Amino acid sequence: LRAFLFKRMYRHTDVQRMRRKSAIVVRELFTIFMEEPGVLPDEWREAAERSVSDDLRARIVSDYIAGMTDRFALQEHRKLTDPQARA
């Protein structure tokens, strides 16, 4: 069963492609939020701006991203990176 699942599901080409795309989205969101905390929602922005170190800011940004649903993360990424997307 394990070999079957790895071959047909976990390592399936489509799954690997989606996993790669997801990693890119998360990485880009993290970079944007670290560099521009002003684009975070108010509560998260205030916490990020008050952070006394880059490590603490990274933790705050990571926690915010971790709480996102897949759909919301994709929508936010599109808003922040696609010039034609509505803000």
N, CA and C atoms as an extended XYZ file, in Angstrom:
261
Properties=species:S:1:pos:R:3:atomname:S:1:resname:S:1:resid:I:1 pbc="F F F"
N         0.834       -1.194        0.000 N   LEU     1
C         0.000        0.000        0.000 CA  LEU     1
C         0.880        1.261        0.000 C   LEU     1
N         1.920        1.223        0.816 N   ARG     2
C         2.817        2.383        0.898 CA  ARG     2
C         3.453        2.674       -0.464 C   ARG     2
N         3.984        1.667       -1.102 N   ALA     3
C         4.625        1.837       -2.413 CA  ALA     3
C         3.619        2.349       -3.441 C   ALA     3
N         2.427        1.813       -3.388 N   PHE     4
C         1.368        2.242       -4.308 CA  PHE     4
C         1.072        3.731       -4.117 C   PHE     4
N         0.890        4.148       -2.854 N   LEU     5
C         0.565        5.547       -2.575 CA  LEU     5
C         1.701        6.485       -2.982 C   LEU     5
N         2.939        6.088       -2.707 N   PHE     6
C         4.049        6.944       -3.099 CA  PHE     6
C         4.119        7.096       -4.611 C   PHE     6
N         3.942        6.003       -5.321 N   LYS     7
C         4.045        6.050       -6.776 CA  LYS     7
C         2.872        6.776       -7.414 C   LYS     7
N         1.672        6.459       -6.986 N   ARG     8
C         0.473        6.967       -7.644 CA  ARG     8
C        -0.082        8.257       -7.068 C   ARG     8
N         0.361        8.621       -5.860 N   MET     9
C        -0.221        9.809       -5.255 CA  MET     9
C         0.855       10.810       -4.830 C   MET     9
N         1.672       10.447       -3.859 N   TYR    10
C         2.628       11.397       -3.296 CA  TYR    10
C         3.653       11.874       -4.315 C   TYR    10
N         4.076       10.995       -5.185 N   ARG    11
C         5.099       11.369       -6.170 CA  ARG    11
C         4.540       11.505       -7.582 C   ARG    11
N         3.248       11.585       -7.682 N   HIS    12
C         2.612       11.767       -8.986 CA  HIS    12
C         3.041       13.117       -9.549 C   HIS    12
N         3.234       13.186      -10.828 N   THR    13
C         3.705       14.397      -11.495 CA  THR    13
C         2.833       15.606      -11.162 C   THR    13
N         1.539       15.456      -11.225 N   ASP    14
C         0.641       16.580      -10.940 CA  ASP    14
C         0.782       17.068       -9.498 C   ASP    14
N         0.934       16.134       -8.578 N   VAL    15
C         1.094       16.494       -7.169 CA  VAL    15
C         2.420       17.218       -6.967 C   VAL    15
N         3.473       16.740       -7.596 N   GLN    16
C         4.780       17.385       -7.485 CA  GLN    16
C         4.746       18.805       -8.052 C   GLN    16
N         4.058       18.989       -9.148 N   ARG    17
C         3.939       20.325       -9.741 CA  ARG    17
C         3.175       21.268       -8.820 C   ARG    17
N         2.086       20.787       -8.248 N   MET    18
C         1.301       21.611       -7.333 CA  MET    18
C         2.118       21.947       -6.086 C   MET    18
N         2.858       20.988       -5.585 N   ARG    19
C         3.691       21.207       -4.406 CA  ARG    19
C         4.732       22.294       -4.691 C   ARG    19
N         5.307       22.239       -5.884 N   ARG    20
C         6.317       23.248       -6.259 CA  ARG    20
C         5.675       24.639       -6.357 C   ARG    20
N         4.519       24.711       -6.987 N   LYS    21
C         3.826       26.002       -7.100 CA  LYS    21
C         3.474       26.555       -5.713 C   LYS    21
N         3.011       25.684       -4.841 N   SER    22
C         2.646       26.102       -3.487 CA  SER    22
C         3.854       26.651       -2.744 C   SER    22
N         4.980       25.991       -2.889 N   ALA    23
C         6.203       26.449       -2.224 CA  ALA    23
C         6.609       27.832       -2.726 C   ALA    23
N         6.455       28.067       -4.015 N   ILE    24
C         6.788       29.373       -4.583 CA  ILE    24
C         5.863       30.445       -4.014 C   ILE    24
N         4.573       30.159       -3.950 N   VAL    25
C         3.602       31.121       -3.417 CA  VAL    25
C         3.938       31.467       -1.966 C   VAL    25
N         4.184       30.461       -1.153 N   VAL    26
C         4.482       30.700        0.265 CA  VAL    26
C         5.782       31.489        0.413 C   VAL    26
N         6.798       31.108       -0.339 N   ARG    27
C         8.083       31.806       -0.277 CA  ARG    27
C         7.923       33.282       -0.685 C   ARG    27
N         7.183       33.535       -1.750 N   GLU    28
C         6.993       34.912       -2.213 CA  GLU    28
C         6.150       35.722       -1.231 C   GLU    28
N         5.115       35.124       -0.659 N   LEU    29
C         4.323       35.831        0.351 CA  LEU    29
C         5.205       36.198        1.548 C   LEU    29
N         6.022       35.265        1.989 N   PHE    30
C         6.908       35.516        3.122 CA  PHE    30
C         7.835       36.689        2.822 C   PHE    30
N         8.442       36.686        1.660 N   THR    31
C         9.360       37.762        1.277 CA  THR    31
C         8.648       39.108        1.236 C   THR    31
N         7.480       39.141        0.622 N   ILE    32
C         6.716       40.394        0.524 CA  ILE    32
C         6.363       40.918        1.910 C   ILE    32
N         5.828       40.045        2.767 N   PHE    33
C         5.410       40.481        4.100 CA  PHE    33
C         6.598       40.910        4.962 C   PHE    33
N         7.737       40.280        4.801 N   MET    34
C         8.930       40.664        5.562 CA  MET    34
C         9.423       42.042        5.111 C   MET    34
N         9.417       42.265        3.809 N   GLU    35
C         9.934       43.524        3.270 CA  GLU    35
C         8.942       44.668        3.399 C   GLU    35
N         7.648       44.353        3.342 N   GLU    36
C         6.604       45.380        3.382 CA  GLU    36
C         5.490       44.992        4.354 C   GLU    36
N         5.745       45.084        5.647 N   PRO    37
C         4.709       44.684        6.610 CA  PRO    37
C         3.445       45.531        6.514 C   PRO    37
N         3.512       46.650        5.840 N   GLY    38
C         2.342       47.506        5.666 CA  GLY    38
C         1.227       46.867        4.868 C   GLY    38
N         1.520       45.795        4.135 N   VAL    39
C         0.474       45.124        3.364 CA  VAL    39
C        -0.250       44.045        4.182 C   VAL    39
N         0.223       43.818        5.411 N   LEU    40
C        -0.455       42.869        6.299 CA  LEU    40
C        -1.717       43.503        6.880 C   LEU    40
N        -2.678       42.690        7.310 N   PRO    41
C        -3.842       43.235        8.021 CA  PRO    41
C        -3.377       43.981        9.278 C   PRO    41
N        -4.165       44.939        9.735 N   ASP    42
C        -3.766       45.854       10.812 CA  ASP    42
C        -3.105       45.178       12.016 C   ASP    42
N        -3.761       44.195       12.600 N   GLU    43
C        -3.225       43.562       13.809 CA  GLU    43
C        -1.857       42.924       13.548 C   GLU    43
N        -1.749       42.243       12.427 N   TRP    44
C        -0.482       41.584       12.079 CA  TRP    44
C         0.578       42.616       11.701 C   TRP    44
N         0.168       43.672       11.014 N   ARG    45
C         1.105       44.726       10.633 CA  ARG    45
C         1.704       45.373       11.871 C   ARG    45
N         0.840       45.705       12.829 N   GLU    46
C         1.315       46.349       14.055 CA  GLU    46
C         2.301       45.448       14.793 C   GLU    46
N         1.990       44.174       14.885 N   ALA    47
C         2.891       43.239       15.557 CA  ALA    47
C         4.220       43.135       14.813 C   ALA    47
N         4.165       43.074       13.499 N   ALA    48
C         5.396       42.961       12.704 CA  ALA    48
C         6.239       44.224       12.821 C   ALA    48
N         5.603       45.365       12.812 N   GLU    49
C         6.342       46.626       12.904 CA  GLU    49
C         6.926       46.846       14.300 C   GLU    49
N         6.267       46.284       15.321 N   ARG    50
C         6.760       46.413       16.705 CA  ARG    50
C         7.867       45.417       17.012 C   ARG    50
N         8.034       44.426       16.170 N   SER    51
C         9.016       43.370       16.461 CA  SER    51
C        10.414       43.967       16.621 C   SER    51
N        11.123       43.447       17.593 N   VAL    52
C        12.443       43.999       17.919 CA  VAL    52
C        13.575       43.314       17.150 C   VAL    52
N        13.249       42.276       16.423 N   SER    53
C        14.286       41.582       15.650 CA  SER    53
C        13.683       40.997       14.379 C   SER    53
N        14.552       40.706       13.434 N   ASP    54
C        14.094       40.059       12.200 CA  ASP    54
C        13.543       38.671       12.486 C   ASP    54
N        14.119       37.990       13.481 N   ASP    55
C        13.624       36.657       13.842 CA  ASP    55
C        12.189       36.715       14.343 C   ASP    55
N        11.889       37.698       15.155 N   LEU    56
C        10.527       37.840       15.679 CA  LEU    56
C         9.570       38.219       14.553 C   LEU    56
N         9.998       39.131       13.680 N   ARG    57
C         9.157       39.505       12.533 CA  ARG    57
C         8.905       38.282       11.653 C   ARG    57
N         9.926       37.477       11.427 N   ALA    58
C         9.776       36.264       10.617 CA  ALA    58
C         8.771       35.313       11.253 C   ALA    58
N         8.780       35.216       12.566 N   ARG    59
C         7.837       34.339       13.267 CA  ARG    59
C         6.403       34.853       13.109 C   ARG    59
N         6.223       36.152       13.226 N   ILE    60
C         4.894       36.757       13.079 CA  ILE    60
C         4.374       36.536       11.664 C   ILE    60
N         5.220       36.791       10.673 N   VAL    61
C         4.830       36.600        9.267 CA  VAL    61
C         4.534       35.129        9.004 C   VAL    61
N         5.371       34.242        9.527 N   SER    62
C         5.153       32.802        9.335 CA  SER    62
C         3.830       32.350        9.949 C   SER    62
N         3.531       32.860       11.145 N   ASP    63
C         2.265       32.506       11.794 CA  ASP    63
C         1.077       32.996       10.972 C   ASP    63
N         1.193       34.190       10.409 N   TYR    64
C         0.104       34.714        9.577 CA  TYR    64
C        -0.102       33.829        8.348 C   TYR    64
N         0.968       33.487        7.676 N   ILE    65
C         0.869       32.643        6.480 CA  ILE    65
C         0.345       31.260        6.842 C   ILE    65
N         0.799       30.716        7.965 N   ALA    66
C         0.365       29.377        8.385 CA  ALA    66
C        -1.139       29.322        8.633 C   ALA    66
N        -1.734       30.451        9.004 N   GLY    67
C        -3.172       30.482        9.265 CA  GLY    67
C        -4.023       30.663        8.021 C   GLY    67
N        -3.379       30.860        6.883 N   MET    68
C        -4.127       31.062        5.637 CA  MET    68
C        -4.643       29.739        5.078 C   MET    68
N        -5.810       29.776        4.477 N   THR    69
C        -6.250       28.622        3.698 CA  THR    69
C        -5.515       28.676        2.359 C   THR    69
N        -5.520       27.575        1.646 N   ASP    70
C        -4.870       27.542        0.340 CA  ASP    70
C        -5.467       28.590       -0.590 C   ASP    70
N        -6.780       28.647       -0.620 N   ARG    71
C        -7.471       29.587       -1.507 CA  ARG    71
C        -7.121       31.035       -1.158 C   ARG    71
N        -7.119       31.354        0.126 N   PHE    72
C        -6.812       32.715        0.543 CA  PHE    72
C        -5.363       33.072        0.213 C   PHE    72
N        -4.447       32.146        0.430 N   ALA    73
C        -3.038       32.399        0.109 CA  ALA    73
C        -2.869       32.685       -1.375 C   ALA    73
N        -3.544       31.932       -2.214 N   LEU    74
C        -3.459       32.169       -3.658 CA  LEU    74
C        -4.058       33.525       -4.033 C   LEU    74
N        -5.171       33.887       -3.400 N   GLN    75
C        -5.800       35.187       -3.671 CA  GLN    75
C        -4.889       36.332       -3.241 C   GLN    75
N        -4.301       36.215       -2.059 N   GLU    76
C        -3.399       37.258       -1.573 CA  GLU    76
C        -2.168       37.370       -2.467 C   GLU    76
N        -1.626       36.242       -2.858 N   HIS    77
C        -0.458       36.244       -3.735 CA  HIS    77
C        -0.799       36.939       -5.047 C   HIS    77
N        -1.952       36.620       -5.591 N   ARG    78
C        -2.374       37.241       -6.846 CA  ARG    78
C        -2.525       38.755       -6.668 C   ARG    78
N        -3.161       39.187       -5.575 N   LYS    79
C        -3.345       40.617       -5.326 CA  LYS    79
C        -2.007       41.353       -5.206 C   LYS    79
N        -1.037       40.697       -4.592 N   LEU    80
C         0.235       41.352       -4.320 CA  LEU    80
C         1.235       41.261       -5.464 C   LEU    80
N         1.033       40.347       -6.399 N   THR    81
C         2.036       40.153       -7.444 CA  THR    81
C         1.518       40.401       -8.854 C   THR    81
N         0.216       40.329       -9.062 N   ASP    82
C        -0.349       40.503      -10.391 CA  ASP    82
C        -0.781       41.953      -10.578 C   ASP    82
N        -0.122       42.696      -11.471 N   PRO    83
C        -0.461       44.107      -11.662 CA  PRO    83
C        -1.907       44.333      -12.091 C   PRO    83
N        -2.522       43.343      -12.695 N   GLN    84
C        -3.888       43.497      -13.182 CA  GLN    84
C        -4.947       43.049      -12.175 C   GLN    84
N        -4.514       42.447      -11.066 N   ALA    85
C        -5.463       41.971      -10.059 CA  ALA    85
C        -5.982       43.146       -9.244 C   ALA    85
N        -7.227       43.034       -8.814 N   ARG    86
C        -7.809       44.070       -7.954 CA  ARG    86
C        -7.216       43.951       -6.570 C   ARG    86
N        -6.920       45.064       -5.956 N   ALA    87
C        -6.298       45.080       -4.628 CA  ALA    87
C        -7.254       44.846       -3.525 C   ALA    87
